[in-house]
């Protein structure tokens, strides 16, 4: 059986802070309230995504890796990760703010949870007026000082708050305290992990449970990076029909491609799968004499065995993700 560009059926997740933009802006097909996340490509247990069309319809990522191995993910990727797909791709709609949180490193997550860590990045697709993100701290201090602010309900005084607009991008390495604010719709690329330590959740009550959500303040203490950084926002080029570097980390590489007209993509020198996330417009992929359509809010995975394809669009923007 031959590999081809693969779309997956998203997994939708209720969140206390979720809104309706996944449906109204990204045209996601669900009829639930407060859906905050659309997991586009997921190997998380009990939240696996399945191929939506073609001869491989119904297959999970693990099914595909087991069947095709390096031809699917890349031979080096398969050697490193085995049957585990290394990335999780999401769209997130925050009607109200997410909890202030942090993710553990690979080492800490392995020790405590037998899991990968959760290095991630955000690319803002839409932001309401005065929408904000919390990314890191606005000063450097010691753990003891942080604890004093936390215990005095004054954490907001030391957090770095960023006003955001469409196109803003942030890398969130493990250890960096962060939160998505109200009115932000974004694409998230992360390691395959579901480990989050909540530090503060505004004392709100979850309507489904009638209780406050669990906090993990003690676990978070050993995970937090207390350093201050001069710049948290990613600076990048926007050249047309070029793979412009966006976020390159040890865990994933993301470029941004603004497409007008036709562009030839050559992955013959890349030993990895490639994921396209359409963050604006729509486009056609011409691959092996087949055409695949991609709309804003859709994601498609190119197996590592696909080396050449053509993209056609009047005006579109994609995130191009690989290892």
Number of C-alpha atoms within 10 A of each C-alpha: 7 7 17 20 20 19 23 24 20 25 18 20 17 15 19 22 19 22 24 20 21 25 17 10 14 17 14 16 12 12 9 12 13 19 24 25 25 23 23 24 29 27 22 18 9 8 14 19 23 24 20 16 14 12 12 17 14 15 17 19 23 19 14 19 20 14 13 18 19 21 19 26 31 22 18 13 21 21 12 11 12 17 19 17 20 22 23 20 22 23 27 25 33 26 22 16 22 24 22 22 23 29 28 28 20 17 13 17 19 13 11 10 13 11 18 20 26 27 25 23 22 23 23 20 23 21 22 13 11 13 17 20 20 21 22 27 24 16 14 15 13 10 13 10 11 17 16 12 14 17 10 9 12 13 17 14 13 16 17 18 18 16 13 20 18 14 14 18 23 21 22 22 21 19 23 23 25 24 20 24 26 21 21 26 28 27 24 21 26 22 19 22 23 14 15 17 22 23 22 20 16 13 10 13 13 13 9 9 8 9 11 13 17 11 17 15 16 12 17 20 18 13 19 20 19 18 14 15 12 8 10 16 14 14 12 14 13 14 12 16 19 16 19 18 17 24 20 14 14 7 16 18 17 22 19 26 24 20 23 16 14 15 17 13 14 12 15 12 7 14 22 25 23 25 24 21 27 23 25 18 17 20 25 16 21 17 17 12 7 11 15 15 13 21 17 19 25 22 24 20 22 22 23 24 22 20 16 13 18 15 20 18 18 11 14 21 23 25 26 20 23 22 21
